[in-house]
Amino acid sequence: MLKIGIIGGSGVYKIEGIKGLKEVKVSTPFGEPSDVYRTGELNGASVVFLPRHGSKHTKNPSEINYRANIFGMKKLGVERLISVSACGSLKKELKPLDFVLPDQFIDRTNSARVMTFFKGGIVAHVGMADPVCPELVKSIYDTARGLGLGIHLGGTYLNMEGPAFSTRAESNLYRSWGVSIIGMTNMAEARLAREAEMCFATIAAITDYDCWYESQETVTVEMIISNLTKNADNAKLLLRESVASIIDKRQCSCCESLKYAIVTHKNDISGKLKKDLAPITAKYIGK
């Protein structure tokens, strides 16, 4: 059975209704993931769930071990990855409590976030022109429309560093770039999922208008938490129904994104690296 990974963001720390629920601790060459993985069956689909901030929300966006989180998903056999994320809106028509399925990302984080598995003796350059899987996004979008949820297809997600919110000048600058939404976590997940040959999609839940919309109250934690709570049930409903609609066979190119990406010759890659990266690279460079 196809395994679908779900990364829960702020407000989505667990998903009710997973049958045969098991907690699995996964070790990785990149350190500890954010929490234990929860595996089981959700609406007929095999799923793996992980709260990116930890189940008690103890890790801020800059502290998350993104490599360990995604590598653990790969090690558990995940082929499609859905990332749920809170975000701010930079466009009036994208309203709080709506969902957005972005198709582009802009990275404004600093170099402290490691966004590649390929370091220390191996180099790979994956294509990121189209960072989300169109098949996966379409399946989620069609499901949301069928449920009558407010959802927008496409748009650019700007990944800021955080954990503080934007200044008003920053918010207006990003609006001048045509950015749709702003968040703190999804760029690393998109890049690492592509390196791991996973299909990837973001379900972005809008909580606020950032701070550009002067006729609206400036964003506060209280506002975000209130809207997260309101949106959480809809996000979980969308996840439950979406996983049931995803077809088993992948017809996209995500499953071979590393095919021509590894530029280091396999004979020049150490045995330790081959072993460490085997869940991702074994079919190309051996174990």
C-alpha positions in Angstrom: 0.0 0.0 0.0 1.3 3.5 -0.9 2.5 5.4 2.1 1.6 9.0 2.5 3.5 11.2 4.9 1.8 14.1 6.7 3.8 16.9 8.5 1.6 18.7 10.9 2.2 22.4 11.5 1.1 24.8 14.2 -2.3 23.6 15.5 -2.1 20.2 13.9 -0.2 18.0 16.4 -2.2 14.9 15.9 -4.8 13.4 13.6 -7.7 11.5 15.1 -9.0 8.4 13.4 -5.8 6.6 12.6 -6.4 2.9 12.9 -3.7 0.6 14.2 -1.8 3.5 15.5 1.9 2.9 16.3 4.6 5.2 17.5 7.9 4.7 15.8 11.2 6.2 16.8 13.5 6.6 13.8 17.3 7.2 13.9 18.9 9.2 11.1 22.4 10.2 10.0 21.3 13.8 10.6 20.2 13.6 14.2 16.8 13.3 15.9 13.5 14.2 14.1 11.1 16.5 15.8 9.1 13.7 17.5 8.2 10.1 17.1 6.4 9.1 13.9 2.9 7.9 14.2 1.9 5.3 11.6 -1.3 3.5 10.8 -4.3 3.6 8.4 -6.4 6.7 7.8 -9.5 6.4 5.7 -8.1 3.3 3.9 -4.6 4.8 3.3 -1.3 4.0 4.9 0.0 7.2 6.6 2.9 8.4 8.6 2.4 11.5 10.7 4.9 13.8 12.3 4.4 17.2 14.1 7.2 19.4 12.8 7.4 21.5 16.0 7.1 18.5 18.3 3.9 17.3 19.9 4.2 20.1 22.6 5.4 22.8 20.1 8.9 23.1 21.6 10.9 23.8 18.4 10.8 27.1 16.7 11.1 27.2 12.8 14.8 27.8 12.9 15.5 24.9 15.3 13.6 22.2 13.4 15.9 19.4 12.1 14.3 19.4 8.6 16.8 16.8 7.2 16.1 14.3 10.0 12.3 14.8 9.6 12.3 14.2 5.9 14.9 11.4 6.0 12.8 9.6 8.6 9.8 9.8 6.4 11.8 8.3 3.5 13.2 5.6 5.8 9.6 4.6 6.7 8.7 4.2 3.0 6.8 7.5 2.4 6.4 8.3 -1.3 4.0 11.3 -1.1 4.4 14.0 1.5 1.7 16.6 2.5 2.9 19.5 4.6 0.3 21.4 6.6 1.4 24.9 7.5 0.0 28.1 9.0 0.7 31.2 7.0 -0.1 34.9 6.6 -1.8 36.3 3.6 -0.2 39.0 1.4 -3.3 39.4 -0.9 -6.7 40.7 0.1 -8.6 38.0 -1.7 -6.7 35.3 0.3 -8.7 35.5 3.5 -8.0 34.2 7.0 -9.4 30.7 7.4 -8.9 30.0 3.6 -6.5 27.3 2.4 -3.8 27.8 -0.3 -2.0 25.2 -2.3 1.2 27.2 -3.4 3.1 26.1 -6.5 6.2 28.3 -5.9 8.5 29.3 -3.1 10.9 32.1 -2.3 13.6 31.5 0.3 14.4 34.3 2.7 15.9 32.2 5.5 19.5 32.3 6.6 22.3 29.7 6.1 21.8 28.0 9.5 19.0 25.9 7.9 20.6 22.9 6.1 18.4 22.1 3.1 20.3 19.3 1.4 21.3 15.7 2.2 24.2 16.0 -0.2 27.2 17.4 1.7 30.6 16.2 3.0 31.8 14.2 0.0 28.8 13.9 -2.3 27.1 16.6 -4.5 23.7 16.6 -6.2 21.8 19.3 -7.9 18.0 18.6 -8.2 15.6 20.6 -10.3 13.4 22.9 -8.3 11.7 24.9 -11.1 8.4 23.4 -10.2 8.7 22.5 -6.5 5.4 20.8 -5.8 3.9 17.7 -7.4 1.0 18.7 -9.8 -0.7 15.3 -9.4 -0.7 15.5 -5.6 -1.8 19.2 -5.6 -4.7 18.5 -8.0 -5.9 15.6 -5.8 -6.0 17.8 -2.7 -7.6 20.7 -4.5 -10.4 18.5 -6.0 -11.0 17.0 -2.6 -11.3 20.4 -1.0 -13.7 21.7 -3.6 -15.8 18.7 -3.1 -15.9 19.4 0.6 -16.9 23.0 0.0 -13.8 24.4 1.6 -12.4 27.8 0.7 -9.2 26.9 -1.2 -7.0 28.6 -3.7 -4.9 26.8 -6.3 -1.4 28.2 -6.9 0.5 31.1 -5.6 4.0 31.9 -4.2 4.9 31.1 -0.6 7.7 33.2 0.9 9.7 31.4 3.6 11.0 34.0 6.1 13.3 33.1 8.9 11.2 33.9 12.0 10.4 33.4 14.7 9.4 37.1 14.9 6.8 38.3 12.4 7.5 40.7 9.5 8.0 44.4 9.8 5.5 46.4 7.9 8.2 47.4 5.3 9.1 43.7 4.7 5.5 42.8 4.3 4.9 45.5 1.7 8.2 44.6 -0.1 7.0 41.0 -0.4 3.6 42.2 -1.7 5.4 44.2 -4.4 7.0 41.0 -5.5 3.6 39.4 -6.1 4.0 37.0 -3.2 0.7 35.3 -2.1 1.5 34.0 1.4 4.2 34.0 4.0 5.4 31.3 6.4 8.4 30.0 8.2 8.9 26.3 7.4 8.1 24.9 3.9 11.1 25.8 1.7 13.4 23.3 3.5 10.7 20.6 3.3 10.1 21.1 -0.4 13.8 20.9 -1.2 14.5 17.9 0.9 11.4 16.1 -0.3 12.6 16.6 -3.9 16.0 15.2 -3.1 14.3 12.2 -1.4 12.2 11.7 -4.6 8.9 12.3 -2.8 5.9 14.0 -4.3 5.3 17.1 -2.2 2.5 19.5 -1.6 1.8 22.2 1.0 -1.6 22.9 2.5 -1.2 26.4 3.8 -3.9 27.5 6.3 -4.2 31.3 6.3 -4.4 32.7 9.9 -3.9 36.5 9.3 -3.1 39.3 6.9 0.5 39.7 8.2 0.8 43.4 9.0 0.4 45.1 5.6 -3.4 45.4 5.7 -3.8 48.5 7.9 -7.6 48.3 8.0 -7.1 45.0 9.8 -5.7 44.3 13.2 -2.0 43.7 13.2 -1.0 40.1 13.5 -0.7 38.7 17.0 -0.1 35.3 18.5 -3.6 35.4 20.0 -5.2 36.0 16.6 -3.2 33.2 15.0 -4.0 30.7 17.7 -7.7 31.6 17.4 -7.8 31.1 13.7 -5.6 28.0 13.9 -8.2 26.4 16.2 -11.0 27.3 13.9 -9.1 25.9 10.9 -7.7 22.7 12.5 -10.9 20.7 12.1 -11.2 21.6 8.4 -7.5 20.8 7.9 -7.9 17.4 9.4 -11.0 16.8 7.4 -9.2 17.7 4.2 -6.3 15.4 5.1 -8.6 12.5 5.9 -10.5 12.8 2.6 -7.4 13.7 0.5 -5.4 10.6 1.5 -8.3 8.4 0.3 -8.4 10.0 -3.1 -4.7 9.7 -3.9 -4.0 6.9 -6.5 -1.3 4.4 -5.8 0.7 4.6 -9.0 2.8 7.8 -9.4 2.8 9.1 -13.0 4.8 12.3 -12.2 8.6 12.8 -12.5 9.1 13.2 -8.7 10.1 9.6 -8.3 13.2 10.0 -10.4 14.4 13.5 -9.5 17.8 12.2 -8.6 18.3 10.3 -11.8 20.7 12.9 -13.3 21.3 15.0 -10.2 24.2 13.3 -8.5 27.4 14.7 -10.0 29.9 12.9 -7.8 31.0 9.6 -9.4 29.9 6.7 -7.2 33.5 5.3 -7.0 34.5 8.6 -5.3 31.8 8.4 -2.6 32.8 6.9 0.7 31.2 3.6 1.9 29.9 5.5 5.0 28.1 8.0 2.8 26.6 5.3 0.7 25.4 3.5 3.7 24.0 6.7 5.4 22.1 7.8 2.3 21.0 4.4 1.1 17.3 5.0 1.6 17.6 7.9 -0.9 20.5 7.0 -3.2 21.0 3.2 -3.2 19.4 2.7 -6.6 21.9 5.2 -8.1 25.2 4.7 -6.3 24.7 1.4 -4.4 24.9 0.9 -0.6 
